């Protein structure tokens, strides 16, 4: 048996997304555009590739803040230069 997704009206999506963004901003400060993009991708059931320098909170954003905010599962794949094949 498959689990059905909750149904939202267009009028409900905006406020729900704002609540998710506000919840994540309690954990990650100063990355509003990244958080908003992440929530947009999540609501669209898409995939998100986060690229940035080490130590700016990519994993903190993805795993403990974005996933619990929506009760969904996620897989995180860290692709660092030492894991990539030599050229």
Buried (B, 14 or more C-beta within 10 A) or exposed (E): EEEEEEEEEEEEEEEBBEEBBEBBBEBBEEBEEBBBEBBEBBBEEEEBEBEEEEEBBBEBBBEEBBBEBBEEEEEEEEEEEEEEEEE
